[in-house]
Amino acid sequence: MEQITRRGCMAVAVAGMALSAAGTGSRAATGGSDPQSLAGLAKAKGLTGFGNAIGGVDQPGSAFSDLGARQIQLAECNILVPENELKWTAVHPSPKQFDFHGADVLVDWAEQNGMKIRGHNLLWLRPDRNSDWLNNYDFGARPGTEAERLLRSLNGLKPSTRKRFKTLQKEGTAHDF
């Protein structure tokens, strides 16, 4: 007799969800909307919901490129936490360059599926998680003041780049710099 594994069970569950959605012709339910999902159980305890980190936009083999992982995210979670797509290495790779492609893909997918977004770790004290230019940046004699000025410079971004910040501000999940 073949041994049952968690991975096998999840594969069957995801296949069942896909067949169910295909059979009804309807769009997938809002992320974590089932009362027995992890999000539903969290809400029943008075929490906002349940989230999971997912990412790797445009990276083969990543969680986001794996349909099964995305189906589990939709079934169990109502909050999406981008893995690295909102970290400075991704969105601000050089002093004059911004790239929100990965973040936009995740935010669009989350919004299409009724999920909230939780950004985290604007700045890590780990050199491998920051852009080289930031690791080597001279914060001068008053590093706190210079760091605040640097963060406030995000207000100077063109409107299309700031769109995501404004969306998060309206939801009360981000603060203006």
C-alpha positions as CSV (number, residue, x, y, z in Angstrom):
1,M,0.0,0.0,0.0
2,E,1.3,3.5,-0.9
3,Q,2.1,5.8,2.0
4,I,0.0,9.0,2.3
5,T,2.1,12.1,2.6
6,R,1.1,15.7,3.4
7,R,2.4,16.8,0.0
8,G,0.1,14.2,-1.6
9,C,-2.9,15.3,0.4
10,M,-2.3,18.9,-0.5
11,A,-2.0,18.0,-4.2
12,V,-5.3,16.2,-4.1
13,A,-6.9,19.1,-2.3
14,V,-5.6,21.7,-4.7
15,A,-6.7,19.6,-7.7
16,G,-10.1,19.3,-6.1
17,M,-10.4,23.1,-5.7
18,A,-9.3,23.6,-9.3
19,L,-11.9,21.1,-10.6
20,S,-14.5,22.7,-8.4
21,A,-13.8,26.2,-9.7
22,A,-13.6,24.9,-13.3
23,G,-16.9,23.1,-13.0
24,T,-18.8,26.1,-11.8
25,G,-17.2,28.5,-14.2
26,S,-17.0,31.0,-11.3
27,R,-14.1,33.1,-10.1
28,A,-12.2,31.9,-7.1
29,A,-13.6,32.9,-3.7
30,T,-12.1,35.8,-1.8
31,G,-8.9,34.8,-0.1
32,G,-9.5,32.8,3.1
33,S,-13.3,33.3,3.0
34,D,-14.1,29.8,4.2
35,P,-14.9,30.0,8.0
36,Q,-12.7,26.8,8.5
37,S,-9.7,28.3,6.7
38,L,-6.8,29.7,8.7
39,A,-8.1,33.2,8.0
40,G,-11.6,32.3,9.1
41,L,-10.4,30.7,12.3
42,A,-8.2,33.8,13.0
43,K,-11.2,36.1,12.4
44,A,-13.3,34.0,14.7
45,K,-10.8,34.8,17.4
46,G,-11.1,38.5,16.8
47,L,-7.9,38.9,14.6
48,T,-7.7,40.7,11.3
49,G,-7.1,37.4,9.6
50,F,-4.2,35.1,8.6
51,G,-1.4,35.8,6.2
52,N,1.5,34.2,4.5
53,A,4.6,35.4,2.8
54,I,4.7,34.5,-0.9
55,G,6.9,35.9,-3.6
56,G,9.3,35.2,-6.4
57,V,7.5,37.0,-9.2
58,D,9.0,36.0,-12.5
59,Q,11.2,33.4,-10.9
60,P,10.7,29.8,-12.0
61,G,10.3,27.4,-9.0
62,S,9.2,30.2,-6.6
63,A,6.1,30.1,-4.5
64,F,4.3,32.7,-6.6
65,S,5.0,30.8,-9.8
66,D,3.6,27.6,-8.3
67,L,-0.1,27.4,-9.0
68,G,-0.5,25.0,-6.0
69,A,1.1,27.4,-3.6
70,R,-1.1,30.3,-4.9
71,Q,-4.2,28.1,-4.5
72,I,-3.3,27.3,-0.9
73,Q,-2.7,31.0,-0.3
74,L,-6.2,31.7,-1.6
75,A,-7.9,29.0,0.3
76,E,-6.3,29.7,3.7
77,C,-5.2,33.3,3.8
78,N,-6.8,36.8,3.5
79,I,-3.5,38.6,3.9
80,L,-0.5,38.5,1.5
81,V,3.0,39.4,2.7
82,P,5.4,40.0,-0.2
83,E,8.6,38.0,0.6
84,N,11.2,40.4,-0.9
85,E,9.3,42.4,-3.5
86,L,8.9,45.4,-1.2
87,K,12.4,45.4,0.2
88,W,14.9,48.0,-1.0
89,T,16.9,45.6,-3.0
90,A,13.8,45.1,-5.2
91,V,12.1,48.5,-5.2
92,H,15.1,50.9,-4.9
93,P,18.1,49.1,-6.4
94,S,20.1,52.4,-7.0
95,P,19.8,55.9,-5.6
96,K,17.9,57.2,-8.7
97,Q,16.0,54.0,-9.7
98,F,12.8,52.5,-8.5
99,D,11.3,49.2,-9.7
100,F,7.9,48.2,-8.4
101,H,7.2,45.4,-11.0
102,G,7.3,42.5,-8.5
103,A,5.4,44.4,-5.9
104,D,2.8,45.5,-8.4
105,V,2.2,41.9,-9.6
106,L,1.7,40.7,-6.0
107,V,-0.5,43.7,-5.0
108,D,-2.7,43.3,-8.2
109,W,-3.1,39.6,-7.6
110,A,-4.0,40.1,-3.9
111,E,-6.5,42.9,-4.8
112,Q,-8.1,40.7,-7.5
113,N,-8.6,38.0,-4.8
114,G,-9.9,40.3,-2.0
115,M,-6.7,40.0,0.1
116,K,-5.1,42.6,2.2
117,I,-1.4,43.4,1.8
118,R,1.1,43.6,4.7
119,G,4.4,45.2,3.9
120,H,7.3,44.6,6.3
121,N,10.9,45.3,6.8
122,L,11.3,48.7,5.1
123,L,14.9,48.5,6.2
124,W,16.7,45.5,7.6
125,L,20.0,45.7,9.4
126,R,21.3,42.8,7.2
127,P,23.6,43.9,4.4
128,D,22.4,41.1,2.1
129,R,18.8,42.5,2.3
130,N,19.8,46.0,1.3
131,S,20.9,47.6,-1.9
132,D,24.7,48.0,-2.2
133,W,24.2,51.8,-2.6
134,L,22.3,51.9,0.8
135,N,24.9,49.7,2.6
136,N,27.6,52.1,1.4
137,Y,25.6,55.3,1.9
138,D,27.3,58.0,4.0
139,F,24.8,59.0,6.6
140,G,27.2,61.7,8.0
141,A,27.5,63.1,11.5
142,R,23.7,62.9,12.1
143,P,22.6,59.5,10.7
144,G,19.1,59.8,12.1
145,T,18.5,63.1,10.4
146,E,19.9,61.9,7.1
147,A,17.9,58.6,7.3
148,E,14.7,60.6,7.8
149,R,15.6,62.9,4.9
150,L,16.2,59.8,2.7
151,L,12.9,58.3,3.6
152,R,11.1,61.6,3.1
153,S,12.6,61.8,-0.4
154,L,10.1,59.1,-1.4
155,N,7.5,62.0,-1.5
156,G,9.4,63.2,-4.5
157,L,8.5,60.1,-6.6
158,K,6.4,60.6,-9.7
159,P,2.6,59.9,-9.2
160,S,2.6,56.6,-11.0
161,T,5.3,55.3,-8.7
162,R,3.6,56.6,-5.6
163,K,0.3,54.9,-6.5
164,R,1.0,51.9,-4.3
165,F,2.0,54.0,-1.3
166,K,-1.3,56.0,-1.7
167,T,-3.4,52.8,-1.9
168,L,-1.8,51.5,1.3
169,Q,-2.3,54.9,3.0
170,K,-6.0,55.0,2.2
171,E,-6.4,51.6,3.8
172,G,-4.5,52.8,6.9
173,T,-1.7,50.3,6.5
174,A,1.1,52.7,5.5
175,H,2.3,56.0,6.8
176,D,3.4,59.0,4.7
177,F,7.1,59.7,5.0
